[in-house]
Amino acid sequence: MSDKIELKTFPTSKVTALTMLYLEKQDLSDITPEELADKYSEVYIRINKRFSEQSRDAVSKWI
């Protein structure tokens, strides 16, 4: 028997959390589920890209 405890919670990452936080502040009352899915993907990609840029910038400062 394994002693490993695995908790699965939402949000699963800071990118997911910030994506949801951003979307919560938007007026989404007139969009379709498909448009919401597209908007989620767009925001997620933009936030993830920004974190990647910040990581790259931090590494380049130390090289």
Secondary structure, 3 states (H helix, E strand, C coil): CCCCCCCCCCCCCHHHHHHHHHHHCCCCCCCCHHHHHHHHHHHHHHHHHHHHHHHHHHHHHHC
